Amino acid sequence: MLLAVDVGNTNVTVGAFAGQSLRARWRMRTDPQADAGALGRALARAARRRGARVEACVYGSVVPSLDKALERAVRTSFGVAAVAVTPRSPLGIRLRVREPLRVGADRLLNALAAHRRARGAAAVVVDFGTATTFDCVAAGGDYLGGAILPGPRLAAEALHERTAKLPLVAMARPRRVVGKDTVECIRAGLYWGYLGAIEKVLALTLRELGGRPRLFATGGLASLFRRDLPESMLPAPDLTLEGLRIAHERLR
């Protein structure tokens, strides 16, 4: 099996692929200070529980402090090298942006998988993670750039940490916009305000791109907002992991 590891700011998402089939998927909280031993044991235990016999590993990371620890953990636990996907990787797509070497691995992987799914059409990916990213892919597969805004959980944490009395509120879809207590008010503002920001950025993105690109929603919070997103936006919860699998095909 191929172990695909997406190292994000909030979670490390791991997928075990047999060929093109995602056989298992799990998440661990990201600990930027984790050592190779603890990380390796956690990966090995999770893989054993899911019957994943690891023969290769590929990873993309937006947490540089974890990269070396992850590589040592994979080699020690599974006896294979963890191959990193970076903007320098020969993925077969051009990075048509001003600073290509600063494009996050997650955005590259989303673009790679979206291009495969779009089957020759342009694509836009909205990734609902710690940050929410919009990534645009040309019909030929070139990465065109996009937009980044703070995710709603970051906004909730900022409200709590930068005020004296506002509580930390878990994200949920509220029943109404006019809240009747502090928690309802915060939840309404976060959800509907954030949804409005998504709709506006997406509308302007589509206006700039022109045509009718395929739309994909991925990331941990995508399912929360799914019912209020455009019907044309297809759910793609494992898009980044798919990108890792495709990257592994191209890097072998």
C-alpha positions in Angstrom: 0.0 0.0 0.0 0.9 3.6 -0.5 0.8 5.8 2.6 -0.2 9.4 1.7 0.3 12.0 4.4 -1.1 15.5 4.3 0.5 17.5 7.1 -1.8 20.5 7.8 -1.7 23.2 10.5 -4.6 21.6 12.5 -4.6 17.9 11.4 -2.3 15.3 9.8 -4.6 13.4 7.4 -3.3 10.0 6.3 -4.6 7.8 3.5 -3.7 4.2 2.6 -4.1 3.5 -1.1 -4.1 0.1 -2.8 -3.6 1.1 -6.4 -6.1 3.9 -7.1 -8.4 2.8 -4.2 -8.4 4.7 -0.9 -8.7 1.8 1.5 -8.3 3.6 4.8 -8.2 7.2 6.0 -7.5 8.7 9.4 -6.6 12.0 11.1 -4.2 12.9 14.0 -3.9 16.3 15.6 -0.9 18.2 14.3 1.8 18.7 16.9 4.6 20.8 15.5 7.0 19.7 18.2 6.3 15.9 17.8 9.5 13.8 17.7 10.1 11.1 15.2 9.6 8.3 17.7 6.1 9.4 18.9 5.0 10.2 15.3 6.3 6.8 14.0 4.5 4.9 16.8 1.2 6.7 16.1 1.4 6.1 12.4 2.4 2.4 12.9 -0.5 1.7 15.4 -3.0 3.3 13.1 -1.7 1.5 10.0 -1.8 -1.9 11.8 -5.4 -1.3 13.0 -6.5 -0.7 9.4 -4.4 -3.6 8.0 -2.3 -1.3 5.9 1.0 -2.9 4.8 3.0 0.2 3.8 5.3 -0.2 0.8 5.8 3.4 -0.2 5.1 6.9 1.3 4.5 10.3 -0.1 3.7 13.5 1.8 2.9 17.1 1.5 3.4 19.5 4.4 2.7 23.1 5.4 4.4 22.6 8.8 8.1 22.6 8.0 9.1 21.8 11.6 7.5 18.3 11.2 9.1 17.4 7.9 12.3 15.7 9.1 10.6 14.0 12.0 8.0 12.6 9.6 10.7 11.3 7.3 12.6 9.6 10.1 9.3 8.2 11.5 8.3 6.6 8.3 11.7 5.1 7.6 11.9 3.7 11.1 8.4 2.4 11.3 7.9 1.1 7.7 11.4 0.8 6.2 10.6 3.1 3.3 11.5 6.6 2.3 8.8 9.4 2.6 8.9 11.4 -0.6 8.1 15.1 -0.2 5.9 16.9 -2.7 7.1 20.5 -3.1 6.8 23.3 -5.7 10.1 21.9 -7.1 8.6 18.5 -7.7 8.1 17.5 -11.4 4.4 17.2 -11.4 3.7 18.1 -15.0 2.0 21.4 -14.2 3.3 24.9 -14.6 3.0 27.3 -11.6 1.9 30.5 -13.3 2.3 32.7 -10.2 4.8 35.4 -9.2 6.5 33.3 -6.5 6.1 29.6 -7.5 8.4 28.3 -4.7 6.1 29.7 -2.1 3.0 27.8 -3.2 1.8 25.5 -0.4 2.0 21.8 -1.0 -1.7 21.4 -0.2 -2.6 23.8 -3.0 -0.4 22.1 -5.5 -2.0 18.7 -4.6 -5.5 20.0 -4.8 -4.7 21.5 -8.3 -3.3 18.2 -9.4 -6.3 16.2 -8.3 -8.8 18.7 -9.5 -7.3 18.7 -13.0 -7.5 14.9 -13.1 -11.2 15.1 -12.0 -12.1 17.9 -14.3 -11.2 15.9 -17.4 -9.8 18.7 -19.5 -11.9 21.6 -18.1 -10.7 24.4 -15.9 -11.3 24.0 -12.2 -11.6 25.9 -8.9 -11.0 24.2 -5.6 -12.2 25.7 -2.3 -10.4 24.0 0.6 -12.1 24.6 4.0 -9.2 24.1 6.4 -7.4 26.1 9.0 -7.2 28.7 6.3 -9.6 28.6 3.4 -8.0 28.6 0.0 -9.3 29.1 -3.5 -7.1 27.5 -6.1 -7.6 28.0 -9.9 -6.5 25.4 -12.5 -6.4 26.1 -16.2 -7.9 23.5 -18.6 -4.4 22.4 -19.5 -3.5 21.8 -15.8 -1.5 24.9 -15.1 -1.8 26.4 -11.6 -3.1 30.0 -11.9 -3.1 31.1 -8.2 -6.2 32.0 -6.1 -7.1 33.5 -2.8 -6.5 32.8 0.9 -8.6 33.8 3.9 -8.7 32.8 7.6 -10.9 29.8 8.3 -13.9 30.1 10.6 -12.3 28.2 13.4 -9.4 30.7 13.4 -12.0 33.6 13.5 -13.7 31.9 16.5 -10.4 31.5 18.3 -9.5 35.1 17.6 -12.8 36.4 19.0 -12.2 34.3 22.2 -8.6 35.2 22.7 -8.7 38.9 21.8 -11.8 39.7 23.9 -12.5 39.6 27.6 -15.9 38.0 27.7 -16.7 36.2 24.4 -16.5 32.4 24.7 -14.9 30.0 22.3 -17.8 28.7 20.1 -17.8 25.4 18.2 -18.7 25.8 14.5 -22.2 24.7 13.6 -24.9 25.8 11.1 -27.3 28.0 13.1 -31.0 27.9 12.6 -31.4 31.6 12.3 -29.3 34.7 11.7 -30.7 36.7 14.7 -29.1 35.1 17.7 -30.8 35.1 21.1 -27.7 34.8 23.3 -24.0 35.3 22.9 -23.2 31.9 21.6 -26.0 32.0 19.0 -24.9 35.5 18.0 -21.2 34.4 17.5 -22.3 31.3 15.7 -24.6 33.2 13.3 -21.9 35.8 12.6 -19.3 33.2 11.9 -21.4 30.9 9.8 -23.4 33.4 7.7 -20.6 35.9 7.5 -18.1 33.3 6.4 -20.5 31.9 3.9 -21.0 35.4 2.4 -17.2 35.8 2.1 -17.0 32.4 0.3 -19.8 33.4 -2.1 -18.2 36.8 -2.9 -14.7 35.5 -3.5 -16.0 32.6 -5.6 -18.2 34.9 -7.7 -15.3 37.3 -8.4 -13.0 34.3 -9.1 -15.4 32.9 -11.7 -15.8 36.4 -13.3 -12.0 36.7 -13.7 -11.6 33.2 -15.0 -14.5 33.2 -17.4 -16.0 30.1 -18.9 -17.5 27.4 -16.8 -14.8 25.8 -14.6 -15.6 22.7 -12.5 -16.0 23.5 -8.8 -14.8 21.3 -6.0 -15.1 21.6 -2.2 -12.7 19.9 0.1 -11.2 20.2 3.6 -12.5 19.5 7.1 -15.3 22.1 7.2 -16.6 21.6 3.7 -19.4 19.3 4.8 -20.6 21.9 7.3 -21.2 24.5 4.6 -22.1 22.0 1.8 -25.9 22.6 1.9 -25.5 26.3 1.4 -22.8 26.1 -1.4 -23.7 26.2 -5.1 -25.2 22.9 -6.4 -22.5 22.9 -9.0 -19.8 22.6 -6.4 -18.9 18.9 -6.1 -17.9 17.5 -2.7 -14.3 16.1 -2.8 -13.4 15.3 0.8 -10.2 13.3 -0.1 -9.0 15.6 -2.9 -5.6 16.4 -1.3 -5.0 12.7 -0.7 -5.9 12.0 -4.3 -3.3 14.6 -5.3 -0.7 12.8 -3.2 -1.5 9.5 -5.0 -1.2 11.2 -8.4 2.0 12.9 -7.4 3.4 9.6 -6.4 2.6 8.2 -9.8 4.5 11.0 -11.4 7.5 11.0 -9.1 8.3 7.3 -9.3 
